[in-house]
Protein backbone atom coordinates (compact mmCIF):
# COMPACT_ATOMS: atom_id res chain seq x y z
CA UNK A 1 0.00 0.00 0.00
CA UNK A 2 2.84 2.39 0.71
CA UNK A 3 4.85 1.44 -2.34
CA UNK A 4 7.58 -0.32 -0.35
CA UNK A 5 8.96 -3.74 -1.14
CA UNK A 6 11.59 -6.11 0.28
CA UNK A 7 14.26 -6.00 -2.42
CA UNK A 8 16.97 -8.06 -0.73
CA UNK A 9 16.76 -11.83 -1.23
CA UNK A 10 19.07 -12.38 1.76
CA UNK A 11 16.73 -10.38 3.99
CA UNK A 12 13.65 -12.16 2.64
CA UNK A 13 15.34 -15.52 3.18
CA UNK A 14 16.28 -14.55 6.75
CA UNK A 15 12.66 -13.67 7.55
CA UNK A 16 11.45 -17.04 6.25
CA UNK A 17 14.17 -19.00 8.05
CA UNK A 18 13.47 -17.25 11.36
CA UNK A 19 9.77 -18.01 11.01
CA UNK A 20 10.68 -21.65 10.39
CA UNK A 21 12.93 -21.67 13.46
CA UNK A 22 10.04 -20.43 15.57
CA UNK A 23 7.77 -23.13 14.21
CA UNK A 24 10.38 -25.79 15.01
CA UNK A 25 10.68 -24.40 18.51
CA UNK A 26 6.94 -24.65 19.03
CA UNK A 27 6.99 -28.25 17.81
CA UNK A 28 9.84 -29.15 20.16
CA UNK A 29 8.15 -27.50 23.12
CA UNK A 30 4.85 -29.29 22.54
CA UNK A 31 6.75 -32.59 22.47
CA UNK A 32 8.24 -31.97 25.89
CA UNK A 33 11.55 -30.34 24.98
CA UNK A 34 10.56 -27.27 26.97
CA UNK A 35 13.89 -25.49 27.34
CA UNK A 36 15.21 -26.20 23.84
CA UNK A 37 11.89 -25.44 22.16
CA UNK A 38 11.38 -22.22 24.13
CA UNK A 39 14.92 -21.15 23.30
CA UNK A 40 14.27 -21.55 19.59
CA UNK A 41 10.94 -19.71 19.89
CA UNK A 42 12.37 -16.79 21.86
CA UNK A 43 15.40 -16.46 19.57
CA UNK A 44 13.27 -16.47 16.44
CA UNK A 45 10.78 -13.97 17.85
CA UNK A 46 13.46 -11.53 19.01
CA UNK A 47 15.35 -11.75 15.73
CA UNK A 48 12.19 -11.40 13.64
CA UNK A 49 11.15 -8.36 15.67
CA UNK A 50 14.66 -6.96 15.27
CA UNK A 51 14.33 -7.19 11.50
CA UNK A 52 10.71 -6.18 11.10
CA UNK A 53 10.65 -3.17 13.44
CA UNK A 54 13.27 -1.11 11.56
CA UNK A 55 11.68 -2.04 8.23
CA UNK A 56 8.27 -0.94 9.48
CA UNK A 57 9.76 2.28 10.86
CA UNK A 58 10.98 3.12 7.34
CA UNK A 59 7.46 2.58 6.01
CA UNK A 60 6.04 4.69 8.87
CA UNK A 61 8.48 7.49 8.08
CA UNK A 62 6.78 7.81 4.70
CA UNK A 63 3.93 9.69 6.40
CA UNK A 64 6.38 12.63 6.31
CA UNK A 65 4.82 14.69 9.09
CA UNK A 66 6.86 17.77 10.10
CA UNK A 67 9.88 17.26 12.33
CA UNK A 68 9.03 17.93 15.98
CA UNK A 69 12.48 18.60 17.43
CA UNK A 70 11.60 22.06 18.68
CA UNK A 71 8.42 20.77 20.32
CA UNK A 72 10.41 18.07 22.10
CA UNK A 73 13.00 20.61 23.22
CA UNK A 74 10.22 22.83 24.55
CA UNK A 75 8.75 19.88 26.46
CA UNK A 76 12.16 19.16 27.96
CA UNK A 77 12.40 22.69 29.23
CA UNK A 78 8.78 22.95 30.40
CA UNK A 79 8.66 19.60 32.20
CA UNK A 80 12.20 19.20 33.50
CA UNK A 81 14.04 22.47 32.96
CA UNK A 82 16.39 20.40 30.78
CA UNK A 83 18.42 22.34 28.18
CA UNK A 84 19.73 19.67 25.81
CA UNK A 85 22.25 21.90 24.06
CA UNK A 86 23.68 23.17 27.36
CA UNK A 87 24.01 19.64 28.78
CA UNK A 88 25.76 18.37 25.64
CA UNK A 89 28.15 21.33 25.64
CA UNK A 90 29.05 20.53 29.25
CA UNK A 91 29.44 16.81 28.53
CA UNK A 92 31.93 17.50 25.73
CA UNK A 93 34.47 18.55 28.36
CA UNK A 94 34.46 14.96 29.70
CA UNK A 95 35.90 12.94 26.79
CA UNK A 96 36.66 9.80 28.81
CA UNK A 97 33.13 9.71 30.22
CA UNK A 98 31.65 10.03 26.72
CA UNK A 99 33.82 7.19 25.46
CA UNK A 100 32.74 4.94 28.35
CA UNK A 101 29.08 5.84 27.82
CA UNK A 102 29.49 5.09 24.11
CA UNK A 103 30.52 1.53 24.94
CA UNK A 104 27.62 1.20 27.39
CA UNK A 105 25.18 2.50 24.77
CA UNK A 106 26.52 0.01 22.23
CA UNK A 107 26.12 -2.94 24.63
CA UNK A 108 22.40 -3.37 23.96
CA UNK A 109 22.54 -6.37 21.62
CA UNK A 110 25.31 -8.08 23.58
CA UNK A 111 23.27 -7.74 26.77
CA UNK A 112 20.23 -9.11 24.98
CA UNK A 113 22.07 -12.23 23.80
CA UNK A 114 23.63 -12.85 27.23
CA UNK A 115 20.34 -12.40 29.08
CA UNK A 116 18.31 -14.78 26.94
CA UNK A 117 21.04 -17.42 26.98
CA UNK A 118 21.48 -17.21 30.76
CA UNK A 119 17.74 -17.32 31.50
CA UNK A 120 17.30 -20.44 29.39
CA UNK A 121 20.42 -22.14 30.77
CA UNK A 122 19.31 -21.69 34.39
CA UNK A 123 15.77 -22.78 33.59
CA UNK A 124 13.95 -19.44 33.86
CA UNK A 125 11.89 -20.23 30.77
CA UNK A 126 8.82 -18.23 31.76
CA UNK A 127 10.90 -15.15 32.49
CA UNK A 128 12.61 -15.45 29.11
CA UNK A 129 9.20 -15.72 27.42
CA UNK A 130 7.85 -12.71 29.31
CA UNK A 131 10.95 -10.68 28.45
CA UNK A 132 10.60 -11.61 24.78
CA UNK A 133 6.94 -10.57 24.73
CA UNK A 134 7.72 -7.26 26.46
CA UNK A 135 10.55 -6.59 24.00
CA UNK A 136 8.30 -7.19 20.99
CA UNK A 137 5.45 -5.11 22.43
CA UNK A 138 7.87 -2.26 23.13
CA UNK A 139 9.24 -2.37 19.59
CA UNK A 140 5.70 -2.37 18.18
CA UNK A 141 4.62 0.59 20.33
CA UNK A 142 7.77 2.53 19.45
CA UNK A 143 7.19 2.09 15.72
CA UNK A 144 3.51 3.01 16.10
CA UNK A 145 4.24 6.27 17.95
CA UNK A 146 7.26 7.33 15.90
CA UNK A 147 5.50 8.72 12.79
CA UNK A 148 3.41 11.05 14.97
CA UNK A 149 6.52 12.70 16.47
CA UNK A 150 9.33 12.39 13.91
CA UNK A 151 12.57 14.10 14.87
CA UNK A 152 16.17 14.40 13.75
CA UNK A 153 17.64 14.25 17.24
CA UNK A 154 19.64 16.88 19.05
CA UNK A 155 22.97 16.61 17.24
CA UNK A 156 21.50 17.03 13.77
CA UNK A 157 18.96 19.61 14.90
CA UNK A 158 21.72 21.84 16.30
CA UNK A 159 24.22 20.98 13.57
CA UNK A 160 26.80 19.36 15.86
CA UNK A 161 29.15 17.12 13.87
CA UNK A 162 30.37 13.85 15.34
CA UNK A 163 33.96 15.02 14.82
CA UNK A 164 33.28 17.81 17.31
CA UNK A 165 32.35 15.34 20.04
CA UNK A 166 33.96 12.34 21.72
CA UNK A 167 30.99 10.08 20.93
CA UNK A 168 32.07 6.79 19.38
CA UNK A 169 28.61 5.63 18.27
CA UNK A 170 27.46 6.97 14.87
CA UNK A 171 23.72 6.29 15.20
CA UNK A 172 22.79 9.86 16.16
CA UNK A 173 24.12 11.11 12.83
CA UNK A 174 23.82 8.30 10.28
CA UNK A 175 20.14 7.49 10.83
CA UNK A 176 19.22 10.47 8.65
CA UNK A 177 20.69 8.61 5.67
CA UNK A 178 17.66 6.32 5.93
CA UNK A 179 15.17 8.72 7.48
CA UNK A 180 15.48 11.52 4.91
CA UNK A 181 14.86 9.44 1.75
CA UNK A 182 12.09 7.47 3.47
CA UNK A 183 10.31 10.75 4.29
CA UNK A 184 10.95 12.14 0.81
CA UNK A 185 9.50 9.07 -0.89
CA UNK A 186 12.71 8.24 -2.71
CA UNK A 187 13.36 5.10 -0.67
CA UNK A 188 11.06 2.23 -1.52
CA UNK A 189 13.36 -0.81 -1.66
CA UNK A 190 13.82 -2.36 1.79
CA UNK A 191 17.18 -4.08 2.16
CA UNK A 192 19.69 -4.92 4.85
CA UNK A 193 21.02 -1.37 4.49
CA UNK A 194 17.69 0.05 5.74
CA UNK A 195 17.82 -1.81 9.06
CA UNK A 196 19.33 1.05 11.05
CA UNK A 197 17.25 2.63 13.80
CA UNK A 198 15.61 5.92 12.79
CA UNK A 199 13.29 6.48 15.76
CA UNK A 200 13.97 9.41 18.09
CA UNK A 201 10.71 9.62 20.05
CA UNK A 202 10.24 7.40 21.98
CA UNK A 203 13.75 6.18 22.74
CA UNK A 204 14.00 2.42 22.29
CA UNK A 205 17.43 2.45 23.92
CA UNK A 206 15.91 3.79 27.14
CA UNK A 207 13.08 1.26 26.92
CA UNK A 208 15.54 -1.57 26.25
CA UNK A 209 17.60 -0.57 29.30
CA UNK A 210 14.52 -0.93 31.50
CA UNK A 211 13.61 -4.29 29.95
CA UNK A 212 17.16 -5.64 30.29
CA UNK A 213 17.38 -4.52 33.91
CA UNK A 214 14.12 -6.35 34.63
CA UNK A 215 15.31 -9.47 32.82
CA UNK A 216 18.65 -9.62 34.65
CA UNK A 217 16.89 -9.05 37.97
CA UNK A 218 15.86 -12.70 37.77
CA UNK A 219 19.54 -13.74 37.73
CA UNK A 220 20.84 -12.91 41.24
CA UNK A 221 24.53 -13.05 40.37
CA UNK A 222 24.10 -10.56 37.50
CA UNK A 223 21.35 -8.44 39.03
CA UNK A 224 23.33 -5.49 40.37
CA UNK A 225 25.99 -5.22 37.64
CA UNK A 226 23.24 -5.27 35.00
CA UNK A 227 21.24 -2.65 36.87
CA UNK A 228 24.29 -0.37 37.00
CA UNK A 229 25.03 -0.83 33.30
CA UNK A 230 21.45 -0.15 32.26
CA UNK A 231 21.11 2.91 34.48
CA UNK A 232 24.23 4.14 32.70
CA UNK A 233 22.58 3.32 29.37
CA UNK A 234 19.57 5.47 30.26
CA UNK A 235 21.94 8.29 31.23
CA UNK A 236 23.85 7.81 27.97
CA UNK A 237 20.76 8.03 25.78
CA UNK A 238 20.65 11.87 25.47
CA UNK A 239 24.41 12.42 25.14
CA UNK A 240 25.30 9.40 22.98
CA UNK A 241 22.07 8.81 21.06
CA UNK A 242 21.16 12.48 20.65
CA UNK A 243 17.77 11.87 22.25
CA UNK A 244 15.77 14.45 24.17
CA UNK A 245 14.80 13.82 27.78
CA UNK A 246 11.13 13.33 26.86
CA UNK A 247 12.26 10.60 24.45
CA UNK A 248 13.82 8.79 27.40
CA UNK A 249 10.75 9.23 29.58
CA UNK A 250 8.44 7.98 26.83
CA UNK A 251 10.63 4.92 26.28
CA UNK A 252 10.62 4.07 29.98
CA UNK A 253 6.83 4.43 30.17
CA UNK A 254 6.32 2.15 27.17
CA UNK A 255 8.69 -0.45 28.62
CA UNK A 256 6.86 -0.37 31.94
CA UNK A 257 3.49 -0.87 30.29
CA UNK A 258 4.87 -3.69 28.12
CA UNK A 259 6.27 -5.45 31.18
CA UNK A 260 2.93 -5.17 32.98
CA UNK A 261 1.19 -6.86 30.05
CA UNK A 262 3.89 -9.49 29.51
CA UNK A 263 4.22 -10.56 33.14
CA UNK A 264 0.47 -10.91 33.47
CA UNK A 265 0.31 -13.13 30.40
CA UNK A 266 3.39 -15.20 31.24
CA UNK A 267 2.63 -15.37 34.98
CA UNK A 268 6.27 -15.03 35.90
CA UNK A 269 7.14 -15.87 39.49
CA UNK A 270 9.04 -13.12 41.36
CA UNK A 271 12.82 -13.55 41.78
CA UNK A 272 12.38 -14.26 45.51
CA UNK A 273 10.32 -17.35 44.69
CA UNK A 274 13.01 -18.49 42.29
CA UNK A 275 15.64 -18.23 45.03
CA UNK A 276 13.59 -20.35 47.40
CA UNK A 277 12.68 -22.87 44.74
CA UNK A 278 14.99 -22.94 41.66
CA UNK A 279 12.40 -24.96 39.72
CA UNK A 280 9.56 -22.48 40.36
CA UNK A 281 10.05 -20.53 37.17
CA UNK A 282 10.21 -23.71 35.10
CA UNK A 283 6.97 -24.98 36.55
CA UNK A 284 5.15 -21.70 35.95
CA UNK A 285 5.98 -21.95 32.25
TORTORFI-377685 format. One record per residue (C-alpha): residue in three letters; residue number from 1; chain; x, y negated, z. Coordinates in pm, 1 decimal. Each point is the difference from the previous one (the first is absolute). Example, Ala and Ser with C-alpha at 12.3 -4.5 7.8 and 13.67 -1.06 7.14 Angstrom:
<sites>
SITE  residuo  num  cadena        px        py        pz
SITE      Ala    1       A    1230.0     450.0     780.0
SITE      Ser    2       A     137.0    -344.0     -66.0
</sites>
This chain:
<sites>
SITE  residuo  num  cadena        px        py        pz
SITE      Unk    1       A       0.0       0.0       0.0
SITE      Unk    2       A     284.2    -239.0      71.3
SITE      Unk    3       A     200.6      94.6    -304.9
SITE      Unk    4       A     273.6     176.5     198.7
SITE      Unk    5       A     137.8     342.3     -79.3
SITE      Unk    6       A     262.8     236.2     141.7
SITE      Unk    7       A     267.1     -10.5    -269.6
SITE      Unk    8       A     270.5     205.6     168.7
SITE      Unk    9       A     -20.6     377.6     -49.5
SITE      Unk   10       A     231.5      54.7     298.5
SITE      Unk   11       A    -234.7    -200.0     223.4
SITE      Unk   12       A    -307.7     177.8    -134.8
SITE      Unk   13       A     168.9     336.2      53.7
SITE      Unk   14       A      94.2     -96.6     356.9
SITE      Unk   15       A    -361.9     -88.0      80.5
SITE      Unk   16       A    -121.4     336.9    -130.5
SITE      Unk   17       A     272.1     195.4     180.5
SITE      Unk   18       A     -70.3    -175.1     330.2
SITE      Unk   19       A    -369.4      76.4     -34.0
SITE      Unk   20       A      90.3     364.3     -62.4
SITE      Unk   21       A     225.6       1.4     306.6
SITE      Unk   22       A    -288.8    -124.0     211.3
SITE      Unk   23       A    -227.2     270.1    -136.5
SITE      Unk   24       A     260.9     266.2      80.0
SITE      Unk   25       A      29.9    -139.4     350.0
SITE      Unk   26       A    -373.7      25.8      52.7
SITE      Unk   27       A       4.8     359.2    -122.6
SITE      Unk   28       A     285.2      90.6     235.4
SITE      Unk   29       A    -169.2    -165.5     295.5
SITE      Unk   30       A    -330.6     179.3     -57.5
SITE      Unk   31       A     190.3     329.9      -7.3
SITE      Unk   32       A     149.4     -62.1     342.7
SITE      Unk   33       A     331.0    -162.9     -91.9
SITE      Unk   34       A     -99.3    -307.4     199.2
SITE      Unk   35       A     332.7    -177.3      36.9
SITE      Unk   36       A     132.4      71.1    -349.8
SITE      Unk   37       A    -331.7     -76.7    -167.6
SITE      Unk   38       A     -51.1    -321.1     196.8
SITE      Unk   39       A     354.2    -107.8     -82.6
SITE      Unk   40       A     -65.8      40.2    -371.9
SITE      Unk   41       A    -332.1    -184.3      30.6
SITE      Unk   42       A     142.7    -291.1     196.8
SITE      Unk   43       A     303.1     -33.2    -228.9
SITE      Unk   44       A    -213.3       0.7    -313.2
SITE      Unk   45       A    -248.9    -250.1     141.3
SITE      Unk   46       A     267.5    -243.6     115.8
SITE      Unk   47       A     189.5      21.3    -328.4
SITE      Unk   48       A    -316.5     -34.4    -208.3
SITE      Unk   49       A    -103.5    -303.8     202.4
SITE      Unk   50       A     351.2    -140.4     -39.5
SITE      Unk   51       A     -33.5      22.9    -377.4
SITE      Unk   52       A    -362.2    -101.3     -40.1
SITE      Unk   53       A      -5.5    -301.0     234.4
SITE      Unk   54       A     261.7    -206.0    -188.1
SITE      Unk   55       A    -158.5      93.5    -332.9
SITE      Unk   56       A    -341.7    -110.0     125.3
SITE      Unk   57       A     149.4    -322.3     137.3
SITE      Unk   58       A     122.3     -84.2    -351.6
SITE      Unk   59       A    -352.0      54.1    -132.6
SITE      Unk   60       A    -142.4    -210.3     286.0
SITE      Unk   61       A     244.0    -280.5     -79.1
SITE      Unk   62       A    -170.0     -31.5    -337.9
SITE      Unk   63       A    -284.6    -188.0     169.2
SITE      Unk   64       A     244.3    -294.0      -9.1
SITE      Unk   65       A    -155.4    -206.0     278.4
SITE      Unk   66       A     204.2    -308.2     101.5
SITE      Unk   67       A     302.0      50.9     223.0
SITE      Unk   68       A     -85.3     -66.7     364.4
SITE      Unk   69       A     344.7     -67.3     144.7
SITE      Unk   70       A     -87.9    -346.3     125.2
SITE      Unk   71       A    -318.0     129.5     163.9
SITE      Unk   72       A     199.5     269.8     178.0
SITE      Unk   73       A     259.1    -254.1     112.7
SITE      Unk   74       A    -278.1    -221.8     132.3
SITE      Unk   75       A    -147.4     294.4     191.8
SITE      Unk   76       A     341.2      72.8     149.9
SITE      Unk   77       A      23.4    -353.2     126.7
SITE      Unk   78       A    -361.9     -26.3     116.8
SITE      Unk   79       A     -11.7     335.3     180.6
SITE      Unk   80       A     354.1      40.1     129.7
SITE      Unk   81       A     184.0    -326.8     -54.2
SITE      Unk   82       A     235.1     206.0    -217.9
SITE      Unk   83       A     202.6    -193.3    -259.8
SITE      Unk   84       A     131.2     266.5    -237.3
SITE      Unk   85       A     252.4    -222.7    -175.0
SITE      Unk   86       A     142.2    -126.8     329.7
SITE      Unk   87       A      33.6     352.4     142.8
SITE      Unk   88       A     174.7     127.3    -314.7
SITE      Unk   89       A     238.6    -296.2       0.6
SITE      Unk   90       A      90.8      80.0     360.7
SITE      Unk   91       A      39.0     372.4     -72.3
SITE      Unk   92       A     248.2     -69.3    -280.0
SITE      Unk   93       A     254.4    -104.3     263.7
SITE      Unk   94       A      -1.1     358.9     134.1
SITE      Unk   95       A     143.9     201.9    -291.5
SITE      Unk   96       A      76.2     314.0     201.5
SITE      Unk   97       A    -353.3       8.4     141.1
SITE      Unk   98       A    -147.6     -31.6    -349.2
SITE      Unk   99       A     216.9     284.0    -126.6
SITE      Unk  100       A    -107.8     224.8     288.9
SITE      Unk  101       A    -366.3     -89.7     -52.6
SITE      Unk  102       A      41.0      74.4    -370.8
SITE      Unk  103       A     102.8     356.8      82.4
SITE      Unk  104       A    -289.4      32.9     245.6
SITE      Unk  105       A    -244.2    -130.7    -261.8
SITE      Unk  106       A     133.8     249.0    -254.3
SITE      Unk  107       A     -39.8     295.7     239.3
SITE      Unk  108       A    -372.0      43.0     -66.6
SITE      Unk  109       A      13.8     299.8    -234.4
SITE      Unk  110       A     277.2     171.4     196.7
SITE      Unk  111       A    -203.6     -34.3     318.3
SITE      Unk  112       A    -304.6     137.1    -178.5
SITE      Unk  113       A     183.8     311.8    -117.6
SITE      Unk  114       A     156.5      62.4     342.6
SITE      Unk  115       A    -328.7     -46.0     184.5
SITE      Unk  116       A    -203.8     238.0    -213.7
SITE      Unk  117       A     273.7     264.2       4.1
SITE      Unk  118       A      43.4     -20.3     378.3
SITE      Unk  119       A    -373.4      10.2      73.6
SITE      Unk  120       A     -44.2     312.2    -210.9
SITE      Unk  121       A     311.6     169.9     137.7
SITE      Unk  122       A    -110.4     -44.5     362.6
SITE      Unk  123       A    -354.6     109.1     -80.3
SITE      Unk  124       A    -181.7    -334.7      26.9
SITE      Unk  125       A    -206.2      79.0    -308.5
SITE      Unk  126       A    -306.8    -200.0      99.0
SITE      Unk  127       A     207.9    -308.0      72.9
SITE      Unk  128       A     171.3      30.3    -338.5
SITE      Unk  129       A    -340.9      26.7    -168.7
SITE      Unk  130       A    -135.3    -300.9     189.1
SITE      Unk  131       A     309.7    -202.5     -85.9
SITE      Unk  132       A     -35.0      93.3    -367.0
SITE      Unk  133       A    -365.3    -105.0      -5.4
SITE      Unk  134       A      77.4    -330.7     173.2
SITE      Unk  135       A     282.7     -67.1    -245.8
SITE      Unk  136       A    -224.2      60.1    -301.6
SITE      Unk  137       A    -285.0    -207.6     144.8
SITE      Unk  138       A     241.8    -284.9      69.2
SITE      Unk  139       A     136.8      10.3    -354.0
SITE      Unk  140       A    -353.8      -0.1    -141.1
SITE      Unk  141       A    -107.8    -295.1     215.5
SITE      Unk  142       A     314.7    -193.9     -88.4
SITE      Unk  143       A     -57.8      43.9    -372.3
SITE      Unk  144       A    -368.1     -92.1      37.2
SITE      Unk  145       A      72.5    -326.8     185.8
SITE      Unk  146       A     302.5    -105.3    -205.4
SITE      Unk  147       A    -176.0    -139.5    -311.1
SITE      Unk  148       A    -209.5    -232.9     218.7
SITE      Unk  149       A     311.4    -164.7     149.5
SITE      Unk  150       A     281.5      31.2    -256.2
SITE      Unk  151       A     323.8    -171.1      96.2
SITE      Unk  152       A     359.8     -30.4    -112.5
SITE      Unk  153       A     147.0      14.8     349.4
SITE      Unk  154       A     200.1    -262.9     180.9
SITE      Unk  155       A     333.2      27.7    -180.6
SITE      Unk  156       A    -147.5     -42.1    -347.1
SITE      Unk  157       A    -254.2    -258.8     113.2
SITE      Unk  158       A     276.1    -222.3     140.2
SITE      Unk  159       A     250.1      86.1    -273.6
SITE      Unk  160       A     257.7     161.4     229.2
SITE      Unk  161       A     235.1     224.5    -198.7
SITE      Unk  162       A     122.6     327.0     146.5
SITE      Unk  163       A     358.8    -117.2     -51.8
SITE      Unk  164       A     -68.6    -278.7     249.0
SITE      Unk  165       A     -92.5     246.9     273.3
SITE      Unk  166       A     161.1     300.0     168.1
SITE      Unk  167       A    -296.9     225.3     -79.0
SITE      Unk  168       A     108.1     330.0    -155.8
SITE      Unk  169       A    -346.5     115.7    -111.2
SITE      Unk  170       A    -114.7    -134.2    -339.1
SITE      Unk  171       A    -374.1      68.5      32.8
SITE      Unk  172       A     -93.2    -357.0      96.3
SITE      Unk  173       A     133.7    -125.4    -333.9
SITE      Unk  174       A     -30.8     280.6    -254.3
SITE      Unk  175       A    -367.4      81.4      55.1
SITE      Unk  176       A     -92.2    -298.4    -218.6
SITE      Unk  177       A     147.2     186.4    -298.0
SITE      Unk  178       A    -303.7     229.2      25.8
SITE      Unk  179       A    -248.8    -240.1     155.0
SITE      Unk  180       A      30.8    -280.1    -256.4
SITE      Unk  181       A     -61.5     207.8    -316.4
SITE      Unk  182       A    -277.6     197.2     172.5
SITE      Unk  183       A    -177.1    -328.0      81.7
SITE      Unk  184       A      63.1    -139.3    -347.6
SITE      Unk  185       A    -144.6     307.6    -169.9
SITE      Unk  186       A     321.3      82.9    -182.9
SITE      Unk  187       A      65.1     314.1     204.6
SITE      Unk  188       A    -230.5     287.0     -84.9
SITE      Unk  189       A     230.3     304.1     -14.0
SITE      Unk  190       A      46.0     154.3     344.3
SITE      Unk  191       A     336.3     172.2      37.5
SITE      Unk  192       A     250.4      83.6     268.6
SITE      Unk  193       A     132.9    -354.8     -35.9
SITE      Unk  194       A    -332.4    -141.5     124.8
SITE      Unk  195       A      12.4     185.3     332.8
SITE      Unk  196       A     151.1    -285.9     198.2
SITE      Unk  197       A    -207.9    -157.5     275.7
SITE      Unk  198       A    -164.3    -329.3    -101.0
SITE      Unk  199       A    -232.1     -55.6     296.9
SITE      Unk  200       A      69.0    -293.7     233.0
SITE      Unk  201       A    -326.6     -20.2     196.1
SITE      Unk  202       A     -47.0     221.7     192.9
SITE      Unk  203       A     351.2     122.2      76.3
SITE      Unk  204       A      24.5     375.4     -45.8
SITE      Unk  205       A     343.4      -2.4     163.6
SITE      Unk  206       A    -151.8    -134.8     321.3
SITE      Unk  207       A    -282.7     253.5     -21.7
SITE      Unk  208       A     245.5     282.5     -67.0
SITE      Unk  209       A     206.0     -99.1     304.9
SITE      Unk  210       A    -308.2      36.0     220.6
SITE      Unk  211       A     -90.5     335.7    -155.3
SITE      Unk  212       A     354.4     135.0      33.7
SITE      Unk  213       A      22.5    -112.6     362.5
SITE      Unk  214       A    -326.5     183.3      72.1
SITE      Unk  215       A     119.2     312.1    -181.6
SITE      Unk  216       A     333.7      15.1     183.1
SITE      Unk  217       A    -175.8     -57.3     332.5
SITE      Unk  218       A    -102.6     365.8     -20.3
SITE      Unk  219       A     367.7     103.5      -4.1
SITE      Unk  220       A     129.9     -82.9     351.2
SITE      Unk  221       A     369.5      13.7     -86.7
SITE      Unk  222       A     -43.7    -248.4    -288.0
SITE      Unk  223       A    -274.2    -212.3     153.7
SITE      Unk  224       A     197.9    -294.8     133.8
SITE      Unk  225       A     265.7     -27.6    -273.2
SITE      Unk  226       A    -275.4       5.2    -264.2
SITE      Unk  227       A    -199.8    -261.9     187.2
SITE      Unk  228       A     305.4    -228.4      12.8
SITE      Unk  229       A      73.6      46.8    -369.9
SITE      Unk  230       A    -357.6     -68.6    -103.3
SITE      Unk  231       A     -34.5    -305.6     221.3
SITE      Unk  232       A     312.1    -123.5    -177.6
SITE      Unk  233       A    -164.9      82.4    -333.4
SITE      Unk  234       A    -300.5    -214.9      89.7
SITE      Unk  235       A     236.4    -282.3      96.8
SITE      Unk  236       A     191.5      48.3    -326.3
SITE      Unk  237       A    -309.1     -22.4    -219.2
SITE      Unk  238       A     -10.7    -384.1     -30.2
SITE      Unk  239       A     375.9     -54.8     -33.4
SITE      Unk  240       A      88.5     301.6    -216.2
SITE      Unk  241       A    -322.5      59.5    -191.9
SITE      Unk  242       A     -91.4    -367.4     -41.2
SITE      Unk  243       A    -339.1      61.1     160.3
SITE      Unk  244       A    -199.6    -257.4     192.3
SITE      Unk  245       A     -97.6      62.2     360.8
SITE      Unk  246       A    -366.4      49.1     -92.0
SITE      Unk  247       A     112.2     273.7    -241.5
SITE      Unk  248       A     156.4     180.4     295.0
SITE      Unk  249       A    -306.8     -43.8     218.8
SITE      Unk  250       A    -231.5     125.2    -275.1
SITE      Unk  251       A     219.7     305.6     -55.2
SITE      Unk  252       A      -1.1      85.1     369.8
SITE      Unk  253       A    -379.6     -35.4      19.3
SITE      Unk  254       A     -50.9     227.9    -300.5
SITE      Unk  255       A     237.7     259.4     145.4
SITE      Unk  256       A    -183.6      -8.1     332.2
SITE      Unk  257       A    -336.9      50.7    -165.8
SITE      Unk  258       A     137.8     281.5    -216.4
SITE      Unk  259       A     140.7     176.1     306.0
SITE      Unk  260       A    -334.6     -28.3     179.9
SITE      Unk  261       A    -173.8     169.1    -293.2
SITE      Unk  262       A     269.6     262.9     -53.7
SITE      Unk  263       A      33.4     107.1     362.8
SITE      Unk  264       A    -375.1      35.3      32.7
SITE      Unk  265       A     -15.5     222.0    -306.7
SITE      Unk  266       A     308.0     206.6      83.9
SITE      Unk  267       A     -76.5      17.4     374.1
SITE      Unk  268       A     364.6     -33.7      91.5
SITE      Unk  269       A      86.1      84.1     359.9
SITE      Unk  270       A     190.4    -275.7     186.5
SITE      Unk  271       A     377.9      43.4      42.0
SITE      Unk  272       A     -43.8      71.3     373.1
SITE      Unk  273       A    -206.1     308.6     -81.8
SITE      Unk  274       A     269.3     114.4    -240.4
SITE      Unk  275       A     262.3     -26.1     274.2
SITE      Unk  276       A    -205.0     211.3     236.9
SITE      Unk  277       A     -90.9     252.2    -265.9
SITE      Unk  278       A     231.0       7.0    -308.5
SITE      Unk  279       A    -259.1     201.9    -193.6
SITE      Unk  280       A    -283.2    -248.0      64.0
SITE      Unk  281       A      48.5    -194.4    -319.0
SITE      Unk  282       A      16.5     317.7    -207.0
SITE      Unk  283       A    -324.6     127.3     145.5
SITE      Unk  284       A    -181.5    -328.1     -60.8
SITE      Unk  285       A      83.0      24.8    -369.8
</sites>
